[in-house]
Amino acid sequence: MKCPVCKDVTLLMSEKRGVEIDYCPECRGIWLDRGELEKLVEKEEKTYRDAKREYDDYDEDKYDHKRTKKRKKESFLGEVFDIFGD
């Protein structure tokens, strides 16, 4: 399939965690097939809920803050749209 913006550049496909993403290597435009946006939103909401649950369960009294740093959970969308890092 050709890029709708560039007209003569063929789109490339990348799959990230079950979501197919078509992208243009020239203009870096991203296109999703029907239903893919909903998949992305559902997965991002699940990642948010899991991170919130993890934060809510965190007991500060159990950890020595000088040695232990709580890592921020990466966003699912950040991983999905990092197609140009491959």
N, C-alpha and C positions, 0 to 999 in steps of 0.2 A: 504494500500500500504506500502511496506517495504522501508526503507531508502536505497538509492543507495550506500551510503558510508558504513554504519554500517551493512547492509545486514539482520540482524535479528531483528532490531528495527522497530516497526510500526510507520509511520508518524502520527502526530497529525495535525488537521486542525483548523485554526483560521480565523475568518472573521473580517476585520477592514474596516469600511466605504465602504462596498460593494466589497471588494477585498478578495478573498479566498487565504490563504497562507497555504501551507503544510510545516511543519517543523519537524525536528528530535529533540526530547528532549535530546538525548544522545550527538550527535556531534554539535547540534545547526545549522545544515544546513537548508537552506530555498529553497523551490521549488515552482515555480509558474506555473499555468496552461496556456495554450495558450491564449494570449490576455490580461492576467493579468498585464504583464509588461507595456504594452501600457496604460492600465487604470491608473497604478501608475504614469507614466510619465505625463499623461494628468492632473491628480489631483494635482500633485506637481507643474506643470506649472500654474494652476489656483490659487493655494495658493500663489505662488510667485507674480503673476499679482495683486492679491487682496492686498497683503502686500505692493507692490510697489505703487499702487494707493492710499492706505491709507497713506503711507509716503509722496507721492507727494501732497496730500490734507492737510497735517499737517501744520497748521499756528502757528509758534512759538510765535507770538505776542499775541495770545489768551490765553496762558497758563502761569501760574506762575511756573517756573521751580523748585522752591524750594519745592513745594508741589506735583507736578505732574510729574510722570516718564512715559515715553512712553514705553510700553511693547513690546518686540520683539515677533512677531507672530511665533508660533511653526510650524515647518515643518510638512507637511502631512506625509512624509516618516518616520520621526522620530516616529510619532504615529503608523504608520502601522507596522514598524519593532520592536516595543516594545511588541512583543508577549510573551516574557518571564516575563514581569512584571505583567501579569494577574494572 
